[in-house]
């Protein structure tokens, strides 16, 4: 009787383990979902026209302030390494982001990114725009961001 009970217990363990071994096809982690930019500016609408997604990998050198600029379309970024402080020119608001953090960029608000650190900051940015629209527009008197 004891042997039969042990065999049933082993069979149950094997079945349970077999069920645990089946992994989900994908694991999901929401990094960002929002209807407004980091500075509180709400997103109003997407640009009209032929949709175009653009994904950029930006590397900002240490001790560098990017030129003041705007974006004409919604975009979001993810800090792969380093840190970046984003400054809103009009309000003076700032946010400092570190590796592993996602952020929603502003649309039409003049801002810039600053890397005050000793290592490069690497960012992935995805723009939801339309064909023919630039991803970044320099503020008056400023150079291009990239």
Beta strands, then each sheet from edge to edge (+ up, - down):
strand 1: 51-60
strand 2: 64-65
strand 3: 69-70
strand 4: 75-81
strand 5: 83-88
strand 6: 94-98
strand 7: 102-104
strand 8: 111-115
strand 9: 121-130
strand 10: 137-138
sheet 1: 1+ 9- 4+ 7-
sheet 2: 2+ 8- 5+ 6-
sheet 3: 3+ 10-
end
